[in-house]
């Protein structure tokens, strides 16, 4: 799967059942459901989930909390747009 195929699946009511939590979180975020995306990654303790958690708080406008989660993920706060970071996250998950 690639990013364009991911985007096509945004027309569906639910994400594919076989997807891992981080990809589902990004799907819900892309659908405008920040709360569900946050609930998915909130209980996860891997680097990818922490990065998504950081992105979500950045999107929310909570810069302090976003900064904390970027540090937890070993990342710097990006200078890219939220859309670019979302795509980077999706592509990172799909390629790893």
C-alpha positions as a Markdown table, in Angstrom:
| # | Residue | x | y | z |
|---|---|---|---|---|
| 1 | Unk | 0.0 | 0.0 | 0.0 |
| 2 | Unk | 1.1 | 3.6 | -0.6 |
| 3 | Unk | -0.1 | 7.0 | 0.6 |
| 4 | Unk | -2.5 | 7.5 | -2.3 |
| 5 | Unk | -4.2 | 4.1 | -1.5 |
| 6 | Unk | -4.3 | 5.1 | 2.2 |
| 7 | Unk | -6.1 | 8.3 | 1.2 |
| 8 | Unk | -8.6 | 6.4 | -1.0 |
| 9 | Unk | -9.6 | 4.4 | 2.1 |
| 10 | Unk | -10.8 | 7.6 | 3.8 |
| 11 | Unk | -14.1 | 7.2 | 2.0 |
| 12 | Unk | -14.8 | 4.0 | 4.1 |
| 13 | Unk | -16.7 | 4.1 | 7.3 |
| 14 | Unk | -14.0 | 2.3 | 9.3 |
| 15 | Unk | -10.3 | 1.5 | 8.8 |
| 16 | Unk | -9.3 | -2.0 | 7.8 |
| 17 | Unk | -9.4 | -4.4 | 10.7 |
| 18 | Unk | -6.0 | -5.7 | 10.1 |
| 19 | Unk | -4.2 | -2.4 | 10.4 |
| 20 | Unk | -2.1 | -1.7 | 13.5 |
| 21 | Unk | -3.1 | 1.0 | 15.9 |
| 22 | Unk | -0.7 | 3.7 | 14.7 |
| 23 | Unk | -2.0 | 3.5 | 11.1 |
| 24 | Unk | -5.6 | 3.4 | 12.4 |
| 25 | Unk | -4.9 | 6.5 | 14.5 |
| 26 | Unk | -3.7 | 8.4 | 11.4 |
| 27 | Unk | -6.7 | 7.2 | 9.5 |
| 28 | Unk | -9.1 | 8.6 | 12.2 |
| 29 | Unk | -7.1 | 11.8 | 12.3 |
| 30 | Unk | -7.4 | 12.3 | 8.6 |
| 31 | Unk | -11.2 | 11.7 | 8.9 |
| 32 | Unk | -11.3 | 14.6 | 11.4 |
| 33 | Unk | -11.7 | 12.4 | 14.5 |
| 34 | Unk | -8.8 | 13.7 | 16.7 |
| 35 | Unk | -10.3 | 12.1 | 19.9 |
| 36 | Unk | -10.3 | 8.6 | 18.5 |
| 37 | Unk | -6.8 | 9.0 | 17.1 |
| 38 | Unk | -5.6 | 10.3 | 20.4 |
| 39 | Unk | -7.2 | 7.4 | 22.4 |
| 40 | Unk | -5.5 | 4.9 | 20.2 |
| 41 | Unk | -2.0 | 6.2 | 20.7 |
| 42 | Unk | -2.4 | 7.4 | 24.2 |
| 43 | Unk | -1.9 | 3.9 | 25.7 |
| 44 | Unk | 0.9 | 2.9 | 23.3 |
| 45 | Unk | 4.5 | 3.1 | 24.3 |
| 46 | Unk | 6.5 | 2.7 | 21.1 |
| 47 | Unk | 8.4 | 5.4 | 19.3 |
| 48 | Unk | 5.9 | 5.6 | 16.4 |
| 49 | Unk | 3.0 | 6.0 | 18.7 |
| 50 | Unk | 4.9 | 8.7 | 20.6 |
| 51 | Unk | 5.6 | 10.5 | 17.3 |
| 52 | Unk | 1.9 | 10.4 | 16.4 |
| 53 | Unk | 1.0 | 11.6 | 19.9 |
| 54 | Unk | 3.3 | 14.5 | 19.3 |
| 55 | Unk | 1.8 | 15.3 | 15.9 |
| 56 | Unk | -1.7 | 15.2 | 17.4 |
| 57 | Unk | -0.9 | 17.6 | 20.2 |
| 58 | Unk | 0.9 | 19.9 | 17.6 |
| 59 | Unk | -2.3 | 19.8 | 15.5 |
| 60 | Unk | -4.4 | 20.6 | 18.6 |
| 61 | Unk | -2.2 | 23.6 | 19.3 |
| 62 | Unk | -0.8 | 22.3 | 22.6 |
| 63 | Unk | 2.8 | 23.2 | 21.9 |
| 64 | Unk | 4.1 | 22.3 | 25.3 |
| 65 | Unk | 2.6 | 18.8 | 25.2 |
| 66 | Unk | 3.6 | 18.3 | 21.6 |
| 67 | Unk | 7.2 | 19.2 | 22.6 |
| 68 | Unk | 7.2 | 16.6 | 25.4 |
| 69 | Unk | 6.0 | 13.9 | 23.0 |
| 70 | Unk | 8.5 | 14.8 | 20.2 |
| 71 | Unk | 11.3 | 14.5 | 22.8 |
| 72 | Unk | 9.9 | 11.1 | 23.9 |
| 73 | Unk | 9.9 | 10.0 | 20.3 |
| 74 | Unk | 13.5 | 11.3 | 19.7 |
| 75 | Unk | 12.2 | 13.8 | 17.2 |
| 76 | Unk | 12.6 | 17.6 | 16.8 |
| 77 | Unk | 9.4 | 19.7 | 16.3 |
| 78 | Unk | 9.0 | 19.8 | 12.5 |
| 79 | Unk | 9.0 | 23.0 | 10.5 |
| 80 | Unk | 6.8 | 21.2 | 7.9 |
| 81 | Unk | 3.0 | 21.7 | 7.7 |
| 82 | Unk | 0.7 | 19.3 | 9.6 |
| 83 | Unk | -0.3 | 17.8 | 6.2 |
| 84 | Unk | 3.3 | 17.1 | 5.3 |
| 85 | Unk | 4.0 | 15.5 | 8.7 |
| 86 | Unk | 0.8 | 13.4 | 8.5 |
| 87 | Unk | 2.0 | 12.1 | 5.1 |
| 88 | Unk | 5.5 | 11.4 | 6.5 |
| 89 | Unk | 4.0 | 9.4 | 9.3 |
| 90 | Unk | 1.7 | 7.4 | 7.1 |
| 91 | Unk | 4.6 | 6.7 | 4.7 |
| 92 | Unk | 6.9 | 5.8 | 7.5 |
| 93 | Unk | 4.4 | 3.2 | 8.9 |
| 94 | Unk | 3.7 | 1.8 | 5.5 |
| 95 | Unk | 7.4 | 1.3 | 4.7 |
| 96 | Unk | 8.4 | -0.2 | 8.0 |
